[in-house]
């Protein structure tokens, strides 16, 4: 049984302008000890997926359909009291900007101990010892001294290490990292990614890594989900996604990565602008920006198509190729089946 199972999750924000379908029917599984990467541009629904799992949506946000099961237990619809037993204890999250996640009026030690006291049976002395142990684990120097300091006395990289320590203090089964290196420079980013990889192997936890950085995905993850406009357009193993991308959006992301072979050349950005979730187009949401779009792309959304047992994509181009090579039999414009 999968540690985390998400089925047909739908999350919307209800605003004065209308309903924003931020997550629109996504499904995936996460096994113990695995690292799942979720990649996509801003507004694709990556963070909202994480917040839906953690049940920490803003006031206007609501899960309107689907299922989220952790270790077989349904999380959608459970009480806040029950969710508190899971949040921070079984599933933890690291947010994008540690400075806005840490309270500037309390010491680092106070905030670490608060999380430990809230989610475990340790007393204050044991919580202090655990907090120092966690700071040492994430390579914060002089942890006893650092316990008495405030967030503003730490660099960005050190604050992020504190956030990782806080998230791991209760030994969660799943760690959700929501773009944990976005606000950091390249050198510190590499250190944080190396630290997370090391801790994941050491503690054996599962990780959901949310990021824009395909380099981080390639380095850390076992499986990848590519999201666009609140939907999953492609998912598979890291090797399948990087060496055999089968959705035009994924191909566009790959073309926009600078490599040694493209030195001195202009990068190929994805044309157009991100989609307006209040006014979703008919058909494939990526069709207005897709250079390969066909007539059917603007009329209907393709069903998920299995490229192989480890790879699937939601793109009409795969259906077209399947028809051309005889692996798919078309019975009308919208129906397709694997042979």
Backbone torsions as a table, in degrees:
resi	resn	phi	psi	omega
1	UNK	NA	136.6	179.5
2	UNK	-67.3	145.9	177.7
3	UNK	-66.6	-41.9	177.5
4	UNK	-129.7	130.0	-179.8
5	UNK	-130.9	117.1	178.9
6	UNK	-111.2	127.2	-178.3
7	UNK	-128.4	122.2	173.5
8	UNK	48.0	44.3	-178.4
9	UNK	-69.8	130.1	177.9
10	UNK	-131.0	120.4	-180.0
11	UNK	-127.8	130.1	-179.3
12	UNK	-127.2	155.4	172.0
13	UNK	-114.1	128.5	-176.8
14	UNK	-101.6	108.9	-175.6
15	UNK	-114.5	174.3	177.3
16	UNK	-63.7	-27.6	-179.4
17	UNK	-82.8	-14.7	-179.9
18	UNK	137.1	-171.3	-178.6
19	UNK	-85.8	124.8	175.8
20	UNK	-100.2	110.8	-178.5
21	UNK	-84.5	83.3	-173.0
22	UNK	-71.6	-37.1	174.8
23	UNK	-127.1	123.2	-167.0
24	UNK	-125.1	69.2	173.2
25	UNK	83.4	54.8	-179.0
26	UNK	-102.8	149.9	179.9
27	UNK	-138.8	136.0	174.8
28	UNK	-164.6	167.8	177.9
29	UNK	-128.5	152.8	175.6
30	UNK	-133.8	122.9	179.6
31	UNK	-93.5	158.7	178.7
32	UNK	-58.3	137.3	175.7
33	UNK	77.4	1.8	-178.6
34	UNK	-99.2	159.4	177.0
35	UNK	-117.9	119.2	179.8
36	UNK	-106.7	126.6	177.5
37	UNK	-99.8	136.0	173.5
38	UNK	-118.6	119.1	-174.8
39	UNK	-125.8	151.5	179.8
40	UNK	162.1	164.1	-178.7
41	UNK	-74.9	170.9	178.9
42	UNK	-58.0	136.0	179.7
43	UNK	88.9	5.1	-177.8
44	UNK	-82.4	-13.4	177.6
45	UNK	106.8	8.7	-177.1
46	UNK	-62.9	-55.4	-176.6
47	UNK	-67.9	-36.1	179.2
48	UNK	-64.3	-33.8	174.9
49	UNK	-60.7	-45.7	179.2
50	UNK	-63.3	-44.8	-178.5
51	UNK	-67.0	-30.3	176.8
52	UNK	-67.5	-41.5	178.3
53	UNK	-62.7	-42.4	-178.5
54	UNK	-80.8	-10.6	-177.6
55	UNK	60.3	46.8	179.2
56	UNK	-126.1	40.2	-179.9
57	UNK	-71.5	153.0	175.4
58	UNK	-63.6	167.4	-175.0
59	UNK	-56.2	-32.7	-178.6
60	UNK	-86.5	-6.0	-177.7
61	UNK	-91.2	145.8	-178.9
62	UNK	-153.8	137.0	171.6
63	UNK	-76.9	116.5	-174.6
64	UNK	-104.0	-3.5	178.7
65	UNK	-175.7	162.7	176.2
66	UNK	97.6	-174.1	-174.2
67	UNK	-138.0	141.3	172.1
68	UNK	-128.6	111.9	-179.5
69	UNK	-113.8	125.8	174.7
70	UNK	-110.3	118.4	-179.3
71	UNK	52.0	38.5	178.2
72	UNK	86.6	-8.5	-178.2
73	UNK	-96.1	128.0	179.3
74	UNK	-72.9	126.7	-179.2
75	UNK	-96.1	-26.8	-179.1
76	UNK	-70.1	121.2	177.4
77	UNK	95.0	-5.6	179.6
78	UNK	-76.2	162.0	-177.1
79	UNK	-72.7	160.1	178.2
80	UNK	-63.1	-35.0	178.4
81	UNK	-61.7	-43.3	178.4
82	UNK	-68.7	-38.1	-178.3
83	UNK	-67.2	-31.9	179.2
84	UNK	-63.2	-27.4	178.4
85	UNK	-71.7	-23.1	-178.7
86	UNK	-97.4	-43.8	-177.2
87	UNK	-67.0	123.6	-179.6
88	UNK	87.3	-30.6	-179.1
89	UNK	-93.7	-50.8	-179.8
90	UNK	-101.5	-35.2	178.1
91	UNK	-128.5	121.7	179.5
92	UNK	-117.9	161.1	-178.8
93	UNK	-135.5	142.8	171.6
94	UNK	-111.3	124.7	-176.9
95	UNK	-88.2	170.2	-174.3
96	UNK	-62.1	-51.7	-172.4
97	UNK	-112.8	107.3	-177.0
98	UNK	-64.4	-26.1	-177.9
99	UNK	-67.4	-33.8	179.1
100	UNK	-87.0	-10.4	179.3
101	UNK	-92.7	-24.8	178.9
102	UNK	-95.5	140.7	179.5
103	UNK	-79.9	119.0	-175.8
104	UNK	-68.2	-12.8	-176.1
105	UNK	-94.5	-3.6	179.3
106	UNK	-120.3	150.3	178.3
107	UNK	-69.2	160.4	176.9
108	UNK	-59.1	-42.6	-179.8
109	UNK	-61.0	-43.5	179.5
110	UNK	-59.5	-44.2	-176.5
111	UNK	-70.5	-38.1	176.3
112	UNK	-65.7	-45.8	-178.9
113	UNK	-65.3	-35.9	179.3
114	UNK	-59.4	-44.5	179.5
115	UNK	-64.3	-40.4	-178.9
116	UNK	-68.7	-43.4	179.7
117	UNK	-65.8	-33.8	-177.8
118	UNK	-70.3	-38.2	-170.3
119	UNK	-107.6	-2.3	179.5
120	UNK	-132.1	177.2	179.8
121	UNK	-96.2	10.0	-178.2
122	UNK	-68.8	148.2	172.8
123	UNK	-86.3	-178.1	-174.3
124	UNK	-61.8	-40.5	179.9
125	UNK	-64.9	-44.6	179.0
126	UNK	-66.6	-36.9	178.5
127	UNK	-65.1	-40.0	177.5
128	UNK	-62.3	-46.1	-179.6
129	UNK	-63.2	-38.7	178.8
130	UNK	-67.5	-39.7	179.2
131	UNK	-63.2	-44.1	177.6
132	UNK	-63.1	-41.4	179.0
133	UNK	-60.4	-41.9	-178.5
134	UNK	-69.3	-38.8	176.9
135	UNK	-63.2	-38.7	177.7
136	UNK	-66.6	-37.8	-179.5
137	UNK	-62.7	-37.0	-179.0
138	UNK	-93.6	17.8	172.8
139	UNK	65.3	37.6	170.8
140	UNK	-87.9	121.9	-176.8
141	UNK	-73.0	151.3	-178.8
142	UNK	46.3	60.3	-173.4
143	UNK	-59.3	-36.2	179.5
144	UNK	-62.7	-39.7	177.3
145	UNK	-69.0	-41.0	-177.8
146	UNK	-65.4	-27.4	-180.0
147	UNK	-59.5	-27.8	-176.5
148	UNK	-92.3	-2.5	-176.5
149	UNK	-94.6	164.5	-178.4
150	UNK	-102.2	160.0	-176.8
151	UNK	-53.4	-35.7	-177.9
152	UNK	-67.2	-15.8	179.2
153	UNK	-85.9	-0.8	179.7
154	UNK	-106.9	149.6	172.1
155	UNK	-75.1	169.8	-180.0
156	UNK	-59.0	-43.4	179.7
157	UNK	-65.5	-38.8	179.6
158	UNK	-69.5	-36.9	176.7
159	UNK	-63.6	-38.7	179.1
160	UNK	-66.7	-34.9	175.5
161	UNK	-64.0	-38.4	177.0
162	UNK	-63.0	-41.6	178.7
163	UNK	-63.8	-38.4	176.9
164	UNK	-65.3	-43.1	178.0
165	UNK	-59.8	-42.3	-179.5
166	UNK	-64.9	-41.1	-178.9
167	UNK	-67.8	-31.5	-176.3
168	UNK	-94.5	-6.5	-173.1
169	UNK	-58.5	-32.1	-178.1
170	UNK	-99.5	14.0	177.8
171	UNK	51.6	63.2	-178.6
172	UNK	-69.4	157.2	175.2
173	UNK	-78.7	-30.3	-179.6
174	UNK	-130.5	132.5	173.5
175	UNK	-114.4	122.3	175.4
176	UNK	-100.0	119.6	179.9
177	UNK	-108.4	104.5	-176.9
178	UNK	-91.5	91.7	-178.7
179	UNK	47.7	59.9	-172.8
180	UNK	-70.8	-10.8	-177.4
181	UNK	-115.5	8.7	-174.2
182	UNK	-59.6	-41.8	-173.8
183	UNK	-89.8	8.5	-174.2
184	UNK	-109.8	155.8	177.0
185	UNK	-75.6	168.9	-170.0
186	UNK	-60.0	-41.6	-178.5
187	UNK	-64.2	-45.3	-179.9
188	UNK	-69.1	-35.2	176.0
189	UNK	-55.5	-47.6	-178.7
190	UNK	-61.3	-39.7	179.3
191	UNK	-65.5	-41.3	-179.4
192	UNK	-66.6	-43.0	179.5
193	UNK	-64.4	-41.7	177.7
194	UNK	-62.9	-41.1	178.8
195	UNK	-62.8	-45.5	-178.9
196	UNK	-65.2	-39.8	178.0
197	UNK	-62.7	-42.9	-179.9
198	UNK	-64.4	-44.6	-179.1
199	UNK	-67.6	-35.9	179.4
200	UNK	-62.7	-43.3	178.6
201	UNK	-69.6	-37.2	-177.7
202	UNK	-70.1	-40.2	-174.9
203	UNK	-97.7	-15.6	177.5
204	UNK	71.3	22.3	-178.8
205	UNK	-85.6	163.3	173.7
206	UNK	-91.5	148.0	-178.7
207	UNK	-130.0	137.7	166.3
208	UNK	-107.2	111.5	-177.6
209	UNK	-101.1	112.2	178.7
210	UNK	-100.7	123.7	-174.6
211	UNK	-160.4	160.5	169.3
212	UNK	-90.4	-17.6	-168.4
213	UNK	-87.4	107.2	-179.7
214	UNK	-67.9	-23.7	176.3
215	UNK	-65.3	-40.1	177.0
216	UNK	-64.6	-42.1	178.7
217	UNK	-58.8	-47.3	-178.3
218	UNK	-63.2	-35.0	-175.5
219	UNK	-78.1	-36.5	-168.9
220	UNK	-106.1	-32.3	-161.4
221	UNK	-93.9	153.4	173.0
222	UNK	-93.5	-41.6	179.7
223	UNK	-129.8	158.7	-175.5
224	UNK	-134.3	139.1	169.8
225	UNK	-116.7	128.5	176.0
226	UNK	-105.4	120.6	-177.2
227	UNK	-110.6	145.3	174.3
228	UNK	-148.3	128.6	176.6
229	UNK	54.6	40.6	175.2
230	UNK	82.1	2.2	-178.7
231	UNK	-123.9	159.3	173.8
232	UNK	-88.0	119.8	178.8
233	UNK	-96.2	-22.9	177.9
234	UNK	-158.9	143.0	175.1
235	UNK	-149.4	145.5	-178.5
236	UNK	174.5	-172.3	176.7
237	UNK	-70.0	162.4	179.6
238	UNK	-57.6	-45.5	-179.2
239	UNK	-61.7	-42.3	-179.8
240	UNK	-63.4	-44.8	-177.1
241	UNK	-67.5	-41.2	-175.4
242	UNK	-80.4	-35.7	-175.4
243	UNK	-99.8	-13.8	179.2
244	UNK	-144.6	59.0	179.1
245	UNK	-63.1	134.5	-173.7
246	UNK	-124.0	10.9	172.2
247	UNK	-120.8	140.4	-175.5
248	UNK	-61.6	-29.6	177.0
249	UNK	-68.7	-43.8	177.7
250	UNK	-61.5	-41.5	178.3
251	UNK	-61.3	-39.1	177.8
252	UNK	-64.5	-40.4	176.9
253	UNK	-61.7	-42.2	-179.1
254	UNK	-65.1	-39.4	-179.6
255	UNK	-67.7	-22.9	-176.9
256	UNK	-86.5	-0.8	-179.8
257	UNK	-85.8	125.9	176.1
258	UNK	-71.1	136.4	178.0
259	UNK	-132.5	173.2	178.0
260	UNK	-61.5	-32.5	-178.4
261	UNK	-72.7	-20.8	-177.4
262	UNK	-102.9	12.3	179.4
263	UNK	-58.6	130.1	179.5
264	UNK	84.7	-4.7	-179.9
265	UNK	-106.0	155.5	176.0
266	UNK	-72.8	136.4	175.9
267	UNK	-71.4	160.1	-179.9
268	UNK	-106.1	91.6	-179.9
269	UNK	-72.1	159.9	173.9
270	UNK	-76.0	125.4	-176.2
271	UNK	-69.7	164.8	176.7
272	UNK	81.0	-170.5	-178.2
273	UNK	-124.7	158.4	178.3
274	UNK	-55.9	151.6	-173.9
275	UNK	-71.9	150.3	175.2
276	UNK	-87.2	109.4	-175.6
277	UNK	-68.7	-14.0	175.5
278	UNK	-80.5	-22.4	-178.9
279	UNK	-132.0	69.9	-178.3
280	UNK	-68.5	134.7	178.7
281	UNK	-73.5	160.0	174.0
282	UNK	-72.1	144.5	179.1
283	UNK	86.6	-153.7	-179.1
284	UNK	-67.3	127.8	-178.1
285	UNK	-64.4	-21.9	-179.2
286	UNK	-88.3	-9.4	-175.3
287	UNK	-53.4	-41.4	-179.3
288	UNK	-62.3	-19.6	-178.3
289	UNK	-109.9	1.3	-172.3
290	UNK	-94.5	123.8	179.3
291	UNK	-70.4	-21.0	-176.8
292	UNK	-100.8	8.4	-174.7
293	UNK	-59.3	136.7	175.9
294	UNK	-106.0	174.9	-178.6
295	UNK	-59.2	-42.2	-177.6
296	UNK	-65.5	-26.5	179.8
297	UNK	-63.5	-30.8	-178.4
298	UNK	-88.0	-4.6	-176.5
299	UNK	-111.8	-30.9	-175.2
300	UNK	-150.0	152.0	177.3
301	UNK	-91.0	131.5	178.6
302	UNK	-66.6	149.6	174.4
303	UNK	-80.7	153.3	177.3
304	UNK	-56.6	130.0	-177.1
305	UNK	-117.5	127.1	-179.6
306	UNK	-77.9	110.9	174.6
307	UNK	-69.6	-45.0	171.2
308	UNK	-156.5	-172.1	-175.0
309	UNK	-67.6	-16.4	-178.8
310	UNK	-112.0	12.8	-169.8
311	UNK	-156.5	129.3	174.0
312	UNK	-143.6	151.8	-178.8
313	UNK	-143.3	153.8	179.5
314	UNK	-113.1	79.7	-175.9
315	UNK	-148.4	133.2	-179.2
316	UNK	-64.8	-22.0	-179.7
317	UNK	-62.8	-34.7	177.7
318	UNK	-69.2	-37.0	177.1
319	UNK	-64.8	-42.8	179.6
320	UNK	-60.4	-46.0	179.4
321	UNK	-63.3	-39.2	179.3
322	UNK	-63.5	-39.2	177.5
323	UNK	-66.2	-41.9	-177.9
324	UNK	-65.8	-36.7	-179.2
325	UNK	-95.3	3.4	172.5
326	UNK	85.5	7.7	179.9
327	UNK	-86.9	-11.7	178.8
328	UNK	-126.5	135.0	175.8
329	UNK	-104.8	119.9	-179.7
330	UNK	-88.5	127.2	177.4
331	UNK	-119.6	67.7	-172.8
332	UNK	105.9	172.6	-170.5
333	UNK	-71.3	-27.5	-172.1
334	UNK	-107.8	-14.2	-172.9
335	UNK	-95.5	132.8	177.3
336	UNK	-143.5	144.2	178.9
337	UNK	-138.5	148.3	173.6
338	UNK	-79.4	141.4	173.8
339	UNK	-80.9	NA	NA
